[in-house]
Structure formats: C-alpha cells, structure tokens
Amino acid sequence: MNLSDPHIEDYEDDFFEKIDIDSESLSGKNFQDCHFKNCRFSDCDFSRARGYNMHPGENKMKGAIFTYPDIVNLLSPLGIFINDK
C-alpha cells in the first residue's frame, strides 16, 4: 500500500507493519485508528496528519515532522499524557 498516494486521503482501522519510506509527504492524511509497527518514516512529513497511533519505541521516525495536536498521540503508548488545563 502506498501511504503517500495523493489520491488516498483516508485510512481507517488499518494495521501497517514494516513500512519503509523516506522523505515522503503524509501531510493531511487521516489515519483514524491506524496502528503502525516496525515501520521506518525517516524525514517524512506528518504535518496536519491525524488519528495515527504509533509507538516511538517500535517505529523509527528520525527527522519526521509532526504537528500539534496529534503529536500527543506519540506519547500515549508511553503512558505519558498532557494536561492542557
């Protein structure tokens, strides 16, 4: 499956394993309830992407770009939560 396909904006409830991509734009994609395991997203752009669920310890994301508020999804698998009150 090509995650950077510009014709596909929405992925729902998918499981991605061993995806290996570099410097691709995944900006604005909807990954609602998608899970990623043993993937490499070096220098990928996740700006405005939403709904993703990936564990930083199980995936390589060096140089990847994320935006708030969905960046906090990377903390949840580590048991870290942000109180914005």
N, C-alpha and C positions, 0 to 999 in steps of 0.2 A: 504494500500500500504506500502510495506517495503522499506523505503528510504535507508537502509543500505545494501540492497541486492547487493552482489558483482557482480552479472551478469547484473545489470542495471546501466549504467553509465550516461545516458542522460534522463532528464526530461524536457519537453518543454511546456511552456504556461499552467502549471498546477496550481491549487489552492489547498493549503493544509491548513486544519483547524483542530485544536485540536489534532495535532500530539504530542505524548508524548513519548520521548525516552531519555535515559540516556547513556552517555559514549559510544556512537556508533561512528564509523568512517564514515564520509561522504566525506572523502578526495578525491579530484579529480573529484567529481561528477559535472555534468553540469546541473544547474537549470535555464537554459535560460528562462527568462521572467516568472519564477515561483513566486508566491506570497504565503506568509505564514501568518496566522492569528491565534492568541490564541494558539500557539504551545509552547512546552517546549523542549529545546535542552540542558539540563544540561550536562556539561562536554563533549559535542560532538566535534568531530574534523572536522572542515570545511576547513582544510588546502588544498590549491590549488583548492577548490570548486569555481565555477564561475557562474555568471548570476543570483544569488539569489536576491530576493527583499523582505526584511523583516523589519518591523518597530520594533525598540528596545522597544518601549513602549507597543506593542501589543503581544510580544513574550518574553519568558523567556529563557535567554541564559547564565546563570551564569556558569562560568568555561569553556565555549566553546572556541575553538581555531580557529582563522581566520588568513588568510594571505593576504598580500598586492599583487595585487592592489584591489581585490574585497571587502576587508574590508570596503572600502569607500562607498559601497552600503548601509551600515547600517546608514550612515549619511544623505543620500539623503532624506529619508522620514521626517527627522527633519528640512529640509531646510538648511542644512549645506553642503557646497561644498568646496573642497580643490583645491587651485590654486597651481599647482606644477611648475609654471614658475618662 
